[in-house]
Amino acid sequence: MRVVIAEDSVLLREGLARLLADAGLDVVAVVGDGPELVRAVDTLRPDLAIVDVRMPPTHTDEGLRAALEVRHRQPATAILVLSQYVEERYAVELIGTSAEGVGYLLKDRVADVADFVAAVRRVGAGGTALDPEVVAQLLGRRRRGNPLDGLSPREREVLALMAEGRNNAAIAAELVVTEGAVEKHVSGIFAKLGLATTATDHRRVLAVLTYLRA
């Protein structure tokens, strides 16, 4: 397995290179910033890039942005992110493109060399390695960000039919229920989406827009 390491700390990147070489992996390049990572991957076409989130010049999210560029330019190259923290925005974008060949591990929680090497091999082979804390934060973000999570399966069905332009009678016929039942579900949808009755807003339109955005 051919690996590129992108880490601005000389001690850490040299330590990673030695560790992986001792495990039998071929470290073909070690670089210190995002542009160098992109160039190295374009030139060497490694199986895996191990990337730190914080790299020069601002030491914020350059590593993850470079990883996303690598993912776009060379989708066959697996990405393993090593970080001190979870950068949710870019993590969602990285993992959301495809779960294959993606890893995101927190440095402080990598306590066992054998487990780390196993994670490297797994990601490089097209698998996934996600720290439980990363999973917890991303799932929490999804729950907070999706207003439809509170709807029941039947309410989702009703809202989907509303989005198709159906009126209550048409929805009742489609679901083989009474119009009264549909009205009850619609009221429940409005309540769960926080759409109060006003003189200026059309709640049915607002509910459909919420559905489409989610």
Salt bridges, closest charged atoms under 4 A:
GLU7 OE1 - LYS107 NZ 3.24
ASP8 OD2 - HIS59 ND1 3.57
ASP22 OD2 - ARG18 NE 3.41
ASP42 OD2 - ARG73 NH2 2.21
ASP52 OD1 - LYS107 NZ 3.17
ASP61 OD1 - ARG65 NE 2.85
GLU69 OE2 - ARG73 NH1 3.28
GLU88 OE1 - ARG141 NE 3.58
GLU88 OE1 - ARG144 NH2 3.80
ASP131 OD1 - ARG109 NE 2.80
ASP149 OD1 - ARG156 NH2 3.71
GLU155 OE1 - LYS192 NZ 2.88
GLU157 OE1 - ARG154 NH1 2.85
GLU164 OE1 - ARG166 NH2 3.17
GLU174 OE1 - ARG166 NH1 3.59
